[in-house]
Structures are given as structure tokens and as C-alpha cells.
Amino acid sequence: MSNSFDETYQDFKQRLDSLIASFQSPEEWRIGHGNLRHDYSSWESGDECGTNIAVIYETPGGSTTQLNYTFDHNTGVFSYLDAALEKRIETSDPEQVLADINAHIATIGLKRIEQLKVTIDAWLEEGKERSQVFAELNKLLQAEFLGGRINSAELKAGIQHVVAMYTPTSE
């Protein structure tokens, strides 16, 4: 895997490592970004040489999202799907790839809260009483699975949603 594009890749890798690390501490921050992490998987086949870059996070309840970017070491081209997952984007500009990753990371907090609201709505539709929903939220606050856990800001948003949505029948 040694060629003229190695420097581009190594610089990109170092910058991505730093970016992801900035969302992994303290624990409240890490939870709020769904236990954001990444992984590199390199492969060679004949004259082809590439690396898959996976950026991974979870939403409350354990749903996992994985973004995939590929770097072709022979051409210096990154490729990935656009936000709508409809069009393949190809670029030799690592800044464009980092900007795409940053833009997606910026949406994780909102996606997590929206998923929490969907989960709360499902609990209410199942007929759970408000106290039972609060107990479920407490379980998410203390869950062992870091990516499925909620932080205090998400707990507050969840409680506010329960209060706004709950129509008491008799408790």
C-alpha cells in the first residue's frame, strides 16, 4: 500500500482520528453522540488497493448507523453515498469527506432525541402509564450498552415529551 497517495490518506486518517476522539470524552458527550467510533479496513486484490472507513454510532434503544467511505490508494479518490443515499460521490479532496462526516456528526444529537421520542410514543401507544414510561427512561439512563444509553439532556427532552404527550386516563 505504498504510493503517492499515502501521504493524503495518512493525513486524512490522522485528522479523522482526532475528530472522532473529540466526541469520545467526557462520558455525557460520548453518550450524546451515540458512542461515536470508527474503523479502518484495508484490502488488496491484484493491482487494487483500498481502505473502507466506517463511522458508527447508535441511537437510544440500540439502533446502529454506519457511514461508509472508501479510499482508493491507487487513484487517491474517496467515494461515499450522499446524505439521501441515492448518489455516489467521488472526490480527491479529503476536506470534502471530513466536512461530510462533520455534517453528519452534527445531526446525531437531534437524531437521538427524535428516536427517543419515537420510542416514548410507542410506549404510550402500548398503554404504559406515565410512571412506567419514566421507569423505562431511567433504564435507558442506566443501560450498560453505552450507545443505547441516554444522557441527562436526552432524559430531560424525553421527560418533556412525555409531559407534552401524556393524556392521563387514570393512574
VMD Tcl script that draws the C-alpha trace (Angstrom):
set ca {
  {0.00 0.00 0.00}
  {2.84 2.40 -0.73}
  {2.29 5.04 -3.39}
  {1.99 8.78 -3.97}
  {-1.42 8.96 -2.27}
  {-0.22 7.51 1.04}
  {0.52 10.95 2.45}
  {-3.01 12.15 1.59}
  {-4.50 9.09 3.24}
  {-2.29 9.28 6.34}
  {-3.13 12.97 6.83}
  {-6.84 12.23 6.40}
  {-6.62 9.31 8.83}
  {-4.87 11.42 11.48}
  {-7.44 14.18 11.16}
  {-10.38 11.76 11.31}
  {-8.88 10.03 14.36}
  {-8.65 13.43 16.10}
  {-12.17 14.41 15.07}
  {-13.73 11.19 16.39}
  {-11.65 11.34 19.58}
  {-13.04 14.82 20.27}
  {-16.52 13.25 20.66}
  {-15.48 10.41 22.95}
  {-14.93 12.27 26.21}
  {-16.39 13.07 28.71}
  {-18.91 10.23 29.01}
  {-22.00 12.51 28.75}
  {-20.62 13.85 25.45}
  {-19.84 10.34 24.22}
  {-23.33 9.07 25.08}
  {-24.92 12.11 23.41}
  {-23.07 11.23 20.22}
  {-24.14 7.59 20.33}
  {-20.77 6.15 21.31}
  {-19.32 7.52 18.06}
  {-16.41 5.50 16.78}
  {-14.72 4.49 13.55}
  {-12.80 1.66 11.97}
  {-10.47 1.19 9.01}
  {-10.46 -1.93 6.89}
  {-7.83 -2.14 4.15}
  {-7.81 -4.63 1.30}
  {-5.73 -5.52 -1.73}
  {-6.73 -7.54 -4.75}
  {-4.35 -7.76 -7.67}
  {-3.47 -4.18 -8.56}
  {-6.34 -2.75 -6.50}
  {-5.73 -1.36 -3.05}
  {-8.33 0.38 -0.90}
  {-9.48 1.19 2.59}
  {-13.03 1.25 3.87}
  {-13.60 3.85 6.58}
  {-16.64 3.13 8.75}
  {-18.07 5.78 11.09}
  {-20.51 4.18 13.55}
  {-22.94 5.37 16.24}
  {-26.15 4.27 17.97}
  {-29.45 5.83 18.90}
  {-31.37 5.07 22.12}
  {-32.76 1.59 22.04}
  {-29.69 0.23 20.25}
  {-30.24 1.06 16.57}
  {-26.85 1.34 14.85}
  {-25.96 3.68 11.99}
  {-22.84 3.15 9.93}
  {-21.46 5.57 7.37}
  {-19.00 4.13 4.85}
  {-16.30 5.94 2.93}
  {-13.81 4.25 0.62}
  {-10.34 5.45 -0.27}
  {-8.68 4.09 -3.41}
  {-4.93 4.12 -2.75}
  {-4.12 3.88 -6.47}
  {-6.15 6.93 -7.54}
  {-6.36 8.97 -4.33}
  {-10.15 9.10 -4.67}
  {-12.62 8.88 -1.80}
  {-16.13 7.64 -2.57}
  {-19.28 7.61 -0.47}
  {-23.05 7.96 -0.72}
  {-24.74 11.33 -0.40}
  {-27.00 12.12 2.58}
  {-30.07 10.79 0.73}
  {-28.20 7.53 -0.02}
  {-29.03 7.94 -3.71}
  {-25.89 9.23 -5.39}
  {-22.27 8.09 -5.15}
  {-19.89 10.98 -4.58}
  {-16.28 10.74 -5.65}
  {-13.63 13.26 -4.67}
  {-9.89 13.51 -4.23}
  {-10.41 16.26 -1.65}
  {-10.13 14.91 1.91}
  {-11.60 18.21 3.19}
  {-14.87 17.39 1.43}
  {-15.00 13.99 3.11}
  {-14.22 15.41 6.55}
  {-16.88 18.10 6.00}
  {-19.43 15.39 5.14}
  {-18.53 13.43 8.26}
  {-18.69 16.60 10.39}
  {-22.10 17.49 8.95}
  {-23.42 14.05 9.81}
  {-21.96 14.16 13.32}
  {-23.73 17.50 13.86}
  {-27.09 15.72 13.33}
  {-26.51 12.84 15.76}
  {-27.87 14.64 18.84}
  {-31.14 15.54 17.12}
  {-31.48 12.06 15.60}
  {-31.02 10.51 19.05}
  {-33.70 12.73 20.61}
  {-36.11 12.08 17.74}
  {-35.58 8.32 18.13}
  {-36.17 8.64 21.87}
  {-39.47 10.42 21.17}
  {-40.50 7.66 18.76}
  {-39.72 5.10 21.46}
  {-41.71 7.06 24.06}
  {-44.66 7.34 21.65}
  {-44.56 3.56 21.16}
  {-44.60 3.01 24.92}
  {-47.59 5.32 25.28}
  {-49.40 3.58 22.41}
  {-48.79 0.27 24.21}
  {-50.77 1.75 27.09}
  {-47.92 2.32 29.50}
  {-48.71 4.73 32.28}
  {-46.56 7.81 32.76}
  {-44.78 6.26 35.74}
  {-43.93 3.21 33.63}
  {-42.53 5.42 30.86}
  {-40.40 7.26 33.41}
  {-39.13 3.89 34.67}
  {-38.21 2.92 31.08}
  {-36.37 6.23 30.66}
  {-34.49 5.52 33.88}
  {-33.47 2.13 32.46}
  {-32.09 3.87 29.35}
  {-30.21 6.32 31.56}
  {-28.50 3.42 33.32}
  {-28.16 0.97 30.43}
  {-24.85 -0.88 30.18}
  {-24.72 -0.57 26.39}
  {-23.10 2.87 26.00}
  {-24.60 3.66 22.58}
  {-28.11 2.70 23.69}
  {-27.88 4.75 26.87}
  {-29.26 8.29 27.16}
  {-27.56 11.24 28.82}
  {-29.12 13.82 31.14}
  {-30.02 16.24 28.32}
  {-31.78 13.45 26.44}
  {-33.54 12.39 29.63}
  {-34.81 15.95 30.07}
  {-36.05 16.04 26.44}
  {-37.73 12.66 26.96}
  {-39.48 13.78 30.15}
  {-40.66 16.96 28.43}
  {-42.04 14.86 25.58}
  {-43.87 12.54 27.98}
  {-45.43 15.50 29.79}
  {-46.46 17.09 26.49}
  {-47.88 13.87 25.00}
  {-49.34 12.13 28.01}
  {-53.08 12.30 28.40}
  {-53.88 10.72 31.73}
  {-56.64 8.13 31.79}
  {-56.29 7.13 35.38}
  {-53.10 6.45 37.19}
}
mol new
graphics top color blue
foreach p $ca { graphics top sphere $p radius 0.5 }
foreach p [lrange $ca 0 end-1] q [lrange $ca 1 end] { graphics top cylinder $p $q radius 0.2 }
display resetview
